Amino acid sequence: MIREHLVVVAQLVAAFFVSAATAEETPFSFLVMADWHGAEWYSHHPVPGPDEVAYWLTKDALAHIRDLYGGDLIIMPGDTNDGRWYRQDWVDQHFPGLSPQEAVYKAGINCYGTIRRLFSDSGYDKILVSIGDHELGEFFL
């Protein structure tokens, strides 16, 4: 009885290795950009905006990174901005008349929408951005 089970297990293992060896592999690579902080400016300057030069320079730099290193996926583990959007002095400077909640919402739409467009224009169609301590208001945790 045990011998029969071992034979079945051995056959399954052999079948797995044969199928794994014959399966066509598709190369896949990813890049990690930690603590980028490159999107803070876009929180209060949506693109297109008054200074698109900064956008195109950043796009060209990201395209250069893509050309050098490739990457099918960009992973950004947080800290894409400074995250002080909720503070009244920041709100008054960038979105006078809005509540902190409204300013955070508007800054988020501007910032993360521009990140998406920036990376897409650079040739990166897949990005995964997670939340970091700065997005929560720096050391909020």
N, C-alpha and C positions, 0 to 999 in steps of 0.2 A: 504494500500500500504506500509506504513512504517512498519507495523506489519509483513508483509510477508518478507520484507528485513531483519528485525531483526531475524526472525526465520531462514532464510538462513544463516545469519552470525553466529548465535548460533550453527547451525548444522556444519558449517565449523570449528568453534573453537573446538567443541566437537570432531570432526573427527581428527583434528590435535593432540589434547591431547591423544586420544586413540592410534593413530598411533605412536606418540612419546613415549608413555609408553610401547608399544609392540615392538618397534624397538630394535634390538640387539645393545648394545653399545660396542664399541671397545675402550679400554683404550688407551690414548695417553698422552705422557708427553714430555716436552722439557726442556732443560737447557740453560741458558744464560751465556756466558763467555765474560764479558766485559773487555776491556783493557788488553788483554792477553799478548801481546808483545812477545809471545813465538816463533814466527816464524822469527824474524829478522836474527838469525844466519843462517837460511836456505837460505836467499837471496843470500848469497855468498858461501854457502856450500851445494850444492844439494845432496840429498841422493839417491843412496849410495854415500858416500863421504869419506873424510879422517878420520872422527870421527863419526862412526855410533852409538857409545855408547850413545851419547846425544839423538839421535833419539829413541833408544830402551828404554831409561829411561823415556823419555817423553811419549812414547807409553804406557808403563806400568802404568804410573801415570794416563793417560787418561782412560785406561782400568779399573783401580781401581775406578775412579770416576764413570764410567759406571756401574760397579758392585754394588757400594754403592747407587747411585741415579737413575740409569736407564737413560731414555731419548730416545725418538724416533727421536728427532731432536735437534741439537745444533745450537743455534743462537749466532752469534758473531757480535755485533754491532761496528765493526771497531777497530782500534788500535791493529792490529795483529803484527805490526812491527814498527820500528822507523821512517821510511819514509823519510830518507835523501839521498835516492839513487840518486837523481839528482845532488847533490853537487859534484863539481869537485874533491875535496879532497877524498870523498868516492869512486868515480869512479876510481881515480888513485890508491887507496889502494886495491880495490877489483877486478876491471876489467880494468887494465891499457891498454891503446890503444883504448878503446871503447869511443864513444860519450856518453854524458849523456842519450840521448834517447835510445841508444842501451843497456846501462847499466841498465836503469830502466826496459826495456823490459826483459832482461835476469834475473834480480833480481826478477821480478814478476813471471816469469815462474818457477824459482827455489822455491821461497817462497810459492806461492799459490798452486803449484803442490805438494809440500811437505806437506802443511797443509791438502790437500785432502787425500793424501796417509796416513798420520799420523793418522787422525781421522778414516779412513776406516780400517786401521790395528788395531785400538783400539776397533772396533766394532760399530762405529757410521757411518752409511751409508748415513745419511742425515744431511748436514750442510748448513747453510745459513750465509754467511759472507757479511757484508755491509762495505762500505767505511767510514773511520773516518778521523779526522783531521791529524793524523799521516801519513796515506796513501797518503794524499795530500801534504805532506812535512811539517808536524807539524805546526799548526796554519796558514796554507795557506789561510784559509777562511777569 
